[in-house]
């Protein structure tokens, strides 16, 4: 169910301003029922209110420019299941650090800038920049069937403050095409760990690793360049595409997560021990070759 209004006003023959407001209620899909976390009933529809203000302009040389500001307020949210260590798990619902977050609300707001141009029939490009913020309002969290009050506002799991995309497409001939795409984003938030040296009732000493403020730290920024060279062949009235693609052309080490461990540096004194973190990385340079067959063109569809 939704209610939305959009207004547009032409400032000039090449520029316009748009404003939009919408109230949306999103019911839970069948595939969204978290049966793997023990849920057996659906939650009420979530509610979101959207406000958007945009300005568009086309220059005399045909470059399309757009600036857009948005604000999205979320209420009546259903619970979210997460792993407090923020690790990438194949089966996260089976890990021992699984928790349920009861969300009171949240918001997403930001500013997006976009430019697109076609310098010639052989060269086209586009670029975008986004400044954004995503926050979750927590009411409580649950572990092993117990609920603990925890009223706070924290960063969204995939909050990224700055995002840049740039794409260039070069077509020197109808048969050849080269695409290059570069992306940059600030790191997603993660929860840091703290190491404490405790003393038990019997006088023995032991280490305890505890969580710092939830999602209060950010991973390093992620950036990479991808390139794809495509060659088109005509076969039996159809088309076949052969391509060579390279992901992360300059092989940048992008951090996906951290592994924490206790490092005493060979010292027998526990006071000398520190909590270290080791980087887990996303894929580095990854080349691939492939062939695509356009069956529709062969069949005359």
N, C-alpha and C positions, 0 to 999 in steps of 0.2 A: 504494500500500500504506500502511496506517495502523494505528495502535494508539492508542486513546484511552479515557480514563476520566473520568466526570463524577459529582460528588457534590453533592447539594442537601439543605439542612436548613432547615425552617421554624422561624424564631425565634418568630414570632407568626403570627396569622391574616393579617397584612398585610405581613409582612417575611420574607425568606428570604436565605440565603447559599449561594453556589454556588462550587465549585472544580472545575477541569478540568485535565487533563494529556493531552498527545497527542504522539505521535511519527509524523511523516509523511515519506514518500519520494515525491517528485514527479518523474516521468519527463519528459523533454523532448518537447513536442508537435511534430508535423510542421511546423507553421507557425512554430515557434521556432528552427528550424535557420537559422543566420545565413549563408545562401548568398551574400548581398550582400557579406559580409566574407571570403569565400573558404572557409567551412567546408563540408565534404562528409561528415562523420560525426557521429553523435549522441554526446552526453556522458552519463556515468552519472547516475543519478537524484540529485537534490539531497535533502538531509536537513534537517529542521527539527524542533525540540522546542518545544512550546508549553506555557506555564503561565498559567492565568487564575484570578483570584479576584474574585468579584463579590458585591455586596450590593444587593438590591432592596427597595423599600418603597412601599406605596400609602397615601397620607394619607387622612384621613377625608373630605376634599373631592374625592377621586378623582384627585389628582395622582400620577402614576407617577414615582418617583425611582430612579435606578440609578447605582451607582459600580462601576467595574471596573478592576482593575490586571492588566497582562499582561506577559509576557516571552517573546520568541521568539528562539531561538538557531539560527543557520544554519550548516551545514557541507556539505562536498562540493559546493560551488557551481560552476556552469559559468562560463566566462569572460564578461565583459561588454564590449561595444564602445561606446566613448564618444568624444566630440570634446572635446579638452582645453580648447578655448576656451569651452566651455559655451554656444555660440551655438545658436539655434533654426534648424536647417537643413531645407530641403525634402527634400534627398537627403543626409543626414549621412554615409553610407558613401562618398560621392564627394569629401568635403572633405579637404584636405591635413592636417588636424589629428587624423585618426582614430587612436585607439590601442586596444589590447586590454588589459584589466585582468584578471589572473589572481587570483581571489578565494579566499583561504584560509578565509573564514568571515564572520561578521557577526552583528549582533543588532538587534532592534527591541523597545523596551520603553516602557511609558507608563501613564498613568492617564487614564481617561475618566469624565466626569460627564454625566448625561443626565436631563432632566426633560420630561414631557409632560402636557398637561392639556386638558380640554374644558370651558371655562367654561359653555357653553350649546350647544344644537344648532346655533347660528349662529356660534360662535367656538371655534376650537381652536388650539393652539400647541405648539411643542416647542423645546427649546434644548439645546445640548451644548457641552462644553468638553473638549479633549484636551491633555494635556501629554505629549510624546513625544520619543524619541530614536532615530535610525536610524544605525548605524555599519557601515562595510565594512572588513574586514580584507584588505589587499592583500598578495599574495606577490611579484608581479612585474608588469611591463607590457611589451607588445610593440609595436614600430613597424617597419613594412616587413620583417616576417619575423624581426627580431632581438628577443631577450628580454633585459630588463634587470632585475636584482633590485631590489625596492623594497618592503621590509617595513615596513608602517605601517598605522595605523587612522585612517580619515578619515570625514567625514560622508557619509551616503548622499546620492545625487544629489537626492532630493526630501525631504530631512529638513526638517521644520518643527516647531519646538519648541512653539508655541502655536497652537491652532486653535479657533475659536468659530463655531458656526452657530446661527441663530435664525430661526424660521419661524412666521408667523401666517396663519391662514386665516379669512376672514370671509365668511359666507353670509347676507346680509340677506334674500334671498328664494330659493326653489328655483331660480330662473333666473339669478341673479347670484352670482358668487363672486370675491373679491379675495384674492390670495396675495401676501405680501411675505416675501422671504427675504434675510437679511443674513449675510455671512460675513466672517471675519477670519482671517488666518494670518500667522505670521512668514515672512520671505522665505526662499526656497530658497538653499542655499549656492552660491557661485561661486568661481572661481579668479582672483585679482587678477593684474595684470601689473606688472612693474617695468621702468623705463627705465634703461639703462646707456650711458655714453659710452665707447667703446673706442678703442684706438689700434692700428692695424695695423702689421705689420712694416716697411712702407715709411714709417711716420710719419703716414699719413693717419688721420683720425678718423671714426668712424661710430657710429650708434646701434644698439643691440641691445635688443629687447623680450623679456624672459624671464618665465617663470611664477613667481609667488609660491607659497607653500604651497598644495597642491591643496585646493580646496573649503573654504578656511579663512575666507572672508568670506561675509556674508549680504546678499542684496538687501533693500531696504526692505520693511516689512510690506505685505501686500496686503489690501484690504478693499473691499467694494462692497455696494450694496443693489439687488436685483432685484424688480420688481413685475409682476404679471399680473392683468388684469381679464378675466373669462370670462363670456360670455352664452350660455345654452342655448336653442335653438329646437326645437320639435317640427315635423317635416316628414314628411308621408306615413307616419305611424306610427313614424318614426325620430327621431333627434336630430342636431342640427347645433350645433357649438360655434364661436362667433366670439370671438376674443380680441385684446386689445391688450397687448403686453408691452414693458417697458423694462428693459434690462440696464444696470447701473451708473447708477442714477437720479441720484445727485449728482455724476456725471462725475469720479470720483477718478482721478488719474494713477497707475496701478499699473505699476511697473517690471518688464519681462520680461527684459531683458538690458542690457548696456552695450557701446557701441562705443568702442574705445580709439584715440586718435590723439595724435601729437606736436604740441605747441603751443609755439612759440618766442616768441609775443607780438610778432612783427615784429622781434625782435632778431637781428642777424647772429651773435651769440655763442652757440655751442652750449651753453655752460654755463648759459644762461638758459632752455633748453628743458625742458619738463615733459611728463609723460604725463597727458593729460586723458581723462575718460570721459564719454560722452554717453548719455543714457537712451533705450532703446527701450521703448515702452509697450504694454501690453495694450489691448484695445478700451476706448474711453471710452463715453459715453452712447450707447446703441444701441436705438432703438425698432423695433418690428415689429408687423405686423398679419397675422392669418391666420384661416382657416376650417378646421375639422375636421369630417368627416362620419362618423358612426357607422353603417357599412354593416351591421354585425351586428344592430343593433336594427331596421333597415329590413327585413332579411330574416327577422326573427323568430327569430334565433339566440340 
